[in-house]
Amino acid sequence: MSPPSASNAPLTPSCAPDAAAVARFADDLARVLPATSAPLLVAVSGGPDSIALLLLAHRLLGSRCMAATVDHGLRPDAAGEAAWVAELCAALGVRHAVLTGALPERDGRTRNVSARARALRYNLLRAHADAIQAAAIATAHHADDQVETLVMRLNRGAGLAGLAGVRARGDRVIRPLLGWRRAELAAIVATSGIAPVDDPSNHDPRFDRARLRTAIGAAPWIEAAAWTRSARALADAETALEWTADRLWQERCEVTCGAVALSPAGLPFELQRRLVAHCVTAIDPDSEPRGSAVADAVTALSRGGSVMLGNVLCRGLRDARDEPVWRFAEAPPRRST
């Protein structure tokens, strides 16, 4: 069974996933999605990973499995691929929608095309999930994706939040395939008789992830399941630190007259760093302080110095009891010269 470039014949999978694979998927889905009778929206690009997710979800959920494909308009073949996925879903009896929209000018502070496409994709999927009253949006991220993500972030010097990797769930998105290998998913699709879409960017050496994928594929000693367990442990640690920082925000921070005062005494550096970032965004909600800049600011404040983070002036002071207090306020306008 071929994608649109090779055939316009109706699509009918020759073989559904076997019972063992469906049972395994059911267990994985139950870990990330509470029991519900609402539909599950499956994001399907047409590649082997998302087609495998579609086949598993359809076999398990029947009519509760619904699908959507996002056409970012970035490649000439994208519209044809989306139409092919729609035809496949029609053959399966799965309700499907093609979602389109204009790329945002930026994602946060970056104009990176990949980041903007990702922002558009999730915005469209969430809006469609609302429209069909879906319980969640399922994406096909898997164990090999997790390894690639961790290696890329390690190579860029990421902190704990980055090393938590691809999360199993968050912001209505679930990823039930993080315990599956790419080859396992490809085998499900091959057995079904479907020839999935092959996105050429997945093999383009101009992209970091494509180069890394080639390198990892040539390293048989990598145990993806172990990396996934490590990422899960790091994600749990990140959640615990965020919970602690939220509690400390209530206990250690005082908001008055457009300023924030933080009492940092006795706190570990990492919690000080998180609270400083929280204070800065409380003053300037549009700011996106980088981890390294915030870490440098904590060091400067600990020494009684002052530093700017975006439009926020951060000052290291001491109170009447000679205890450190860090104050954050919008910086005064610069004088014209």
C-alpha positions as CSV (number, residue, x, y, z in Angstrom):
1,M,0.0,0.0,0.0
2,S,1.6,3.2,-1.2
3,P,1.5,6.9,-0.4
4,P,-0.1,9.3,-2.9
5,S,2.9,9.7,-5.1
6,A,2.7,6.1,-6.2
7,S,-1.0,5.2,-6.1
8,N,-4.5,6.6,-5.9
9,A,-6.1,3.3,-5.1
10,P,-8.4,3.1,-2.0
11,L,-6.5,2.2,1.1
12,T,-7.4,-0.9,3.1
13,P,-4.8,-2.3,5.6
14,S,-4.2,-6.0,4.9
15,C,-3.6,-6.8,8.6
16,A,-4.4,-5.1,11.9
17,P,-1.9,-5.0,14.8
18,D,-1.8,-8.3,16.7
19,A,-3.5,-8.8,20.1
20,A,-0.2,-8.7,22.0
21,A,0.7,-5.3,20.6
22,V,-2.7,-3.9,21.2
23,A,-2.7,-5.2,24.8
24,R,0.7,-3.6,25.4
25,F,-0.6,-0.3,23.9
26,A,-3.6,-0.5,26.1
27,D,-1.4,-0.6,29.2
28,D,0.8,2.3,28.0
29,L,-2.3,4.4,27.2
30,A,-3.8,3.7,30.6
31,R,-0.6,5.1,32.2
32,V,-1.0,8.5,30.6
33,L,-4.8,8.8,30.1
34,P,-7.4,8.3,32.9
35,A,-10.3,6.1,32.0
36,T,-12.8,8.1,29.8
37,S,-15.5,7.6,27.2
38,A,-14.4,10.7,25.3
39,P,-12.6,10.5,22.0
40,L,-8.8,10.4,21.6
41,L,-7.4,12.7,18.9
42,V,-4.4,11.1,17.2
43,A,-2.0,13.4,15.4
44,V,-1.0,11.6,12.2
45,S,1.6,13.0,9.8
46,G,1.7,10.0,7.6
47,G,5.1,8.8,8.7
48,P,5.6,5.2,10.1
49,D,5.5,6.2,13.7
50,S,2.2,8.1,13.6
51,I,0.6,5.5,11.3
52,A,1.5,2.8,13.8
53,L,-0.1,4.9,16.6
54,L,-3.2,5.3,14.4
55,L,-3.5,1.6,13.8
56,L,-3.0,0.7,17.5
57,A,-5.5,3.4,18.7
58,H,-8.1,2.4,16.2
59,R,-7.8,-1.3,17.0
60,L,-8.1,-0.5,20.7
61,L,-10.7,2.4,20.8
62,G,-12.7,1.9,17.6
63,S,-14.9,4.9,16.9
64,R,-13.4,6.8,19.8
65,C,-10.2,7.1,17.8
66,M,-10.2,10.3,15.8
67,A,-7.3,11.7,13.8
68,A,-6.0,15.0,12.4
69,T,-3.1,15.9,10.1
70,V,-1.5,19.4,10.2
71,D,-0.4,20.8,6.9
72,H,2.1,23.6,7.7
73,G,2.4,24.6,4.1
74,L,6.2,24.3,4.3
75,R,6.7,21.5,1.7
76,P,5.1,21.1,-1.8
77,D,4.2,17.5,-1.0
78,A,2.5,18.2,2.4
79,A,-1.0,18.7,1.0
80,G,-0.9,15.5,-0.9
81,E,0.4,13.6,2.1
82,A,-2.4,15.0,4.2
83,A,-4.9,13.9,1.6
84,W,-3.4,10.4,1.6
85,V,-3.8,10.2,5.4
86,A,-7.4,11.3,5.0
87,E,-8.0,8.5,2.5
88,L,-6.4,6.0,4.9
89,C,-8.5,7.1,7.8
90,A,-11.6,6.9,5.6
91,A,-10.7,3.3,4.7
92,L,-10.3,2.5,8.5
93,G,-13.5,4.3,9.4
94,V,-11.7,6.9,11.4
95,R,-13.0,10.5,11.5
96,H,-10.2,12.7,10.2
97,A,-9.5,16.4,9.7
98,V,-6.8,18.3,7.8
99,L,-5.7,21.4,9.8
100,T,-4.1,24.4,8.2
101,G,-3.1,27.8,9.4
102,A,-0.5,30.6,9.0
103,L,2.8,30.2,10.8
104,P,3.2,32.6,13.7
105,E,5.8,35.3,13.3
106,R,7.8,33.8,16.2
107,D,7.5,31.2,18.9
108,G,8.4,33.2,22.1
109,R,11.5,35.1,21.1
110,T,12.7,32.9,18.3
111,R,11.9,33.0,14.6
112,N,13.2,29.5,14.1
113,V,11.0,27.8,11.5
114,S,10.8,24.5,13.3
115,A,9.8,26.1,16.5
116,R,7.1,28.2,14.8
117,A,5.8,25.1,13.0
118,R,5.6,23.2,16.3
119,A,3.7,26.1,17.9
120,L,1.2,26.2,15.0
121,R,0.8,22.4,15.0
122,Y,-0.1,22.2,18.7
123,N,-2.3,25.3,18.6
124,L,-4.3,23.7,15.7
125,L,-4.5,20.3,17.4
126,R,-5.7,21.8,20.7
127,A,-8.4,23.8,18.9
128,H,-9.6,20.8,17.1
129,A,-9.5,18.7,20.2
130,D,-11.8,21.2,21.8
131,A,-14.1,21.1,18.8
132,I,-14.5,17.3,19.0
133,Q,-14.4,17.2,22.8
134,A,-11.4,14.9,22.8
135,A,-10.0,13.8,26.1
136,A,-6.4,14.3,24.9
137,I,-4.1,14.6,21.9
138,A,-1.9,11.6,21.3
139,T,1.4,12.0,19.4
140,A,3.8,9.2,18.2
141,H,7.0,10.2,20.1
142,H,8.9,7.0,20.9
143,A,12.0,5.7,22.7
144,D,14.4,6.6,19.9
145,D,13.0,10.1,19.8
146,Q,13.7,10.3,23.5
147,V,17.4,9.3,23.1
148,E,17.8,11.8,20.3
149,T,16.3,14.6,22.4
150,L,18.4,13.8,25.4
151,V,21.7,13.7,23.4
152,M,20.9,16.9,21.6
153,R,20.1,18.7,24.9
154,L,23.2,17.3,26.6
155,N,25.2,18.6,23.7
156,R,23.7,22.1,24.2
157,G,24.3,22.1,28.0
158,A,20.7,21.8,29.0
159,G,19.7,21.9,32.7
160,L,17.3,19.5,34.5
161,A,14.2,20.7,32.7
162,G,15.7,20.0,29.3
163,L,17.2,16.7,30.4
164,A,13.7,15.6,31.5
165,G,13.3,14.9,27.7
166,V,10.1,14.3,26.0
167,R,7.3,14.1,28.7
168,A,4.8,11.3,28.7
169,R,2.0,13.9,29.1
170,G,1.5,17.6,29.5
171,D,-0.9,20.4,28.4
172,R,-3.5,17.9,27.0
173,V,-0.9,16.0,25.0
174,I,0.0,12.4,25.7
175,R,2.8,10.2,24.3
176,P,1.9,6.6,24.9
177,L,4.7,5.2,22.7
178,L,7.7,6.4,24.7
179,G,8.5,2.7,25.6
180,W,8.4,1.6,22.0
181,R,11.4,1.5,19.6
182,R,11.2,2.9,16.1
183,A,11.8,-0.5,14.5
184,E,8.8,-2.0,16.5
185,L,6.5,0.6,15.1
186,A,7.8,0.3,11.6
187,A,7.2,-3.5,11.8
188,I,3.5,-2.9,12.7
189,V,3.1,-0.6,9.7
190,A,4.9,-3.0,7.4
191,T,2.7,-6.0,8.5
192,S,-0.4,-3.9,7.7
193,G,0.7,-3.6,4.1
194,I,0.9,0.2,4.3
195,A,3.8,2.1,2.7
196,P,4.0,5.3,4.9
197,V,5.0,8.8,3.9
198,D,8.8,9.4,3.9
199,D,9.6,12.9,4.9
200,P,12.9,13.8,3.3
201,S,13.9,16.1,6.1
202,N,14.3,13.1,8.4
203,H,17.4,12.1,6.4
204,D,18.7,15.6,5.5
205,P,22.1,16.1,7.0
206,R,21.6,19.8,7.2
207,F,19.4,19.1,10.3
208,D,20.9,18.3,13.7
209,R,18.4,15.6,14.5
210,A,18.8,13.8,11.1
211,R,22.6,13.7,11.6
212,L,22.1,12.4,15.2
213,R,19.6,9.8,14.1
214,T,22.2,8.4,11.7
215,A,24.9,8.3,14.4
216,I,22.6,6.7,16.9
217,G,21.5,4.1,14.4
218,A,25.1,3.1,14.0
219,A,25.6,2.7,17.8
220,P,24.0,-0.7,18.8
221,W,25.1,-0.3,22.4
222,I,22.5,2.4,23.1
223,E,19.7,0.9,25.2
224,A,16.7,3.1,24.4
225,A,14.6,1.7,27.2
226,A,17.2,2.6,29.8
227,W,17.4,6.2,28.5
228,T,13.7,6.4,28.7
229,R,13.7,5.3,32.4
230,S,16.4,8.0,33.1
231,A,14.4,10.7,31.3
232,R,11.3,9.7,33.4
233,A,13.3,9.9,36.6
234,L,14.6,13.4,35.6
235,A,11.1,14.4,34.7
236,D,9.9,13.3,38.2
237,A,12.8,15.3,39.8
238,E,11.9,18.4,37.7
239,T,8.2,18.1,38.8
240,A,9.3,17.9,42.5
241,L,11.5,21.0,42.1
242,E,8.8,23.0,40.4
243,W,6.4,22.0,43.2
244,T,8.9,23.1,45.8
245,A,9.6,26.4,44.0
246,D,5.8,27.1,43.8
247,R,5.6,26.6,47.6
248,L,8.6,28.8,48.2
249,W,7.1,31.5,46.0
250,Q,4.3,31.8,48.5
251,E,6.6,31.7,51.5
252,R,9.7,33.7,50.4
253,C,8.4,36.3,47.9
254,E,6.4,39.4,48.7
255,V,4.8,41.4,45.9
256,T,4.2,45.1,46.6
257,C,3.7,48.2,44.4
258,G,4.9,46.6,41.2
259,A,8.0,45.1,42.8
260,V,8.9,41.7,44.2
261,A,11.2,41.0,47.2
262,L,12.7,37.5,47.6
263,S,14.3,36.2,50.8
264,P,16.9,33.7,49.5
265,A,18.7,32.8,52.7
266,G,19.5,29.1,53.1
267,L,18.0,28.0,49.8
268,P,20.0,25.7,47.4
269,F,21.3,27.4,44.3
270,E,18.8,25.7,42.0
271,L,15.8,26.8,44.0
272,Q,17.2,30.4,44.1
273,R,17.6,30.2,40.3
274,R,14.0,29.1,39.8
275,L,12.6,31.7,42.2
276,V,14.6,34.5,40.5
277,A,13.1,33.4,37.1
278,H,9.7,33.5,38.7
279,C,10.2,37.0,40.1
280,V,11.4,38.3,36.8
281,T,8.4,36.9,34.9
282,A,6.1,38.3,37.6
283,I,7.4,41.8,36.8
284,D,7.6,41.2,33.0
285,P,5.3,38.4,31.9
286,D,6.7,38.6,28.3
287,S,10.2,38.0,29.4
288,E,11.8,34.6,28.8
289,P,15.0,34.6,31.0
290,R,17.5,32.0,29.8
291,G,18.8,29.5,32.3
292,S,22.4,30.6,32.0
293,A,21.5,34.2,32.4
294,V,19.4,33.5,35.5
295,A,22.2,31.5,37.0
296,D,24.7,34.3,36.4
297,A,22.2,36.7,38.0
298,V,21.9,34.5,41.1
299,T,25.7,34.6,41.5
300,A,25.7,38.4,41.2
301,L,22.8,38.9,43.6
302,S,24.5,36.6,46.1
303,R,27.5,39.0,46.1
304,G,25.2,42.0,46.6
305,G,25.4,43.2,43.0
306,S,22.7,44.3,40.6
307,V,21.9,42.9,37.2
308,M,19.4,43.3,34.4
309,L,17.3,40.4,33.1
310,G,15.4,41.8,30.2
311,N,13.5,44.9,31.4
312,V,13.8,43.9,35.0
313,L,16.3,45.4,37.4
314,C,17.5,42.8,40.0
315,R,19.3,44.1,43.1
316,G,21.0,42.2,45.9
317,L,20.3,44.0,49.2
318,R,20.2,43.3,52.9
319,D,17.3,43.9,55.3
320,A,17.3,45.5,58.8
321,R,18.5,42.1,60.3
322,D,21.3,42.0,57.8
323,E,19.6,39.1,55.9
324,P,19.9,39.0,52.2
325,V,16.8,40.3,50.2
326,W,16.7,40.4,46.5
327,R,14.5,43.0,44.9
328,F,13.0,43.0,41.4
329,A,11.3,45.9,39.6
330,E,10.9,47.2,36.2
331,A,14.0,49.1,35.1
332,P,13.6,52.9,34.9
333,P,13.6,54.4,31.4
334,R,17.0,55.0,30.0
335,R,18.0,58.6,29.7
336,S,18.3,59.9,26.1
337,T,21.7,61.3,25.2
